[in-house]
Amino acid sequence: MAKRGRPKKSDPVNSPSHYKSDNGVECIDAMVAAFGREAVNTYCKIASFKYLWRAGKKDGNAEDQDMAKMDWYASFSRGKDPRLDD
């Protein structure tokens, strides 16, 4: 669970504060530890589809934010951790 290159403040796409435990562990990292990377990759493919499906339709969420989340989950499902991008 390397933290190098991750955003320091809350980012609604790359590192939302509501998905971080009190000790700083992000939910996605806990999921990988609990279920394994392959299972989380499958989850991320499904989540990516969900964000594409709902893009621009959920009150309070801009379409571009949903599309950014879709990209995030699609990247993670392919083994690339978007939190490590500069």
N, C-alpha and C positions, 0 to 999 in steps of 0.2 A: 504494500500500500504506500508506494512512494508519493511524496507530496511535491517533488521538484516540478516547477513550471505551472503549478495550479494557481488559479486566481486567489488572491488573499482576501478579497471581500466577496460578499454574496453576489452571484451572477445568476439570473433566473433561468439561464440555459445550461451553462457549464458547471455551476456549483451552487445550486439553490440552498439557502440556509436551512430551509425546512426539511431537507434530506440529510442533514448532518447531525450526528450525535453530540452530546455534551463534550465528549473527549475528542471531537474532530473527525471521527470516522464517517465517511459518506456511505449512504445506504447501498449504493451500487457496489462498493468494495466489500461491504458485509455480505451482500448477496453472492458475490463471487466466492468468498470464503465459505459460505454456508452451502451453496448449491453447485459450485464449480463453474468454470468459464463457459463451457458448452451450453449449459442450461441458461445462463444469463445472456449469452449470445442469442439464443432463441427468444427469450423474453424481449430483448432489445429489438429484434426484427419485428415482433408483434407491436411493441410500443411505437416504433417508427411508422408502421402502417396506421396506427390509431391517430397519431399527430397529423399525418397527411390527410386522413379521412375528415378530421374535424377542423382543419386549417381554415381560419376566418369565420367559424361558426359558433364558437363558444364566447359568451358574453365576458368581457373583461380581458380577453386574450387577443392580441393582434395576430393577423395571419402570418406576418413575418416571424413572430416569436414561435408559433407552432411549427413553421417550416424549419426554423433553426433547431428546434427540438427534434424534429424528424431527422434532420441531418446528423445531429448528435447521436441519437440512438442507432441509426444506420451505420455510422462510423464505428461505434463501440461494438456492434454486432459483428463487424469484420475484423475485430482485434486491434483497432486503433483507438487509443484513449484520447478523446478530444480535449480533455483537461490539460494535457501535456503540450498542446499547441501553443506557440508563442503569440 
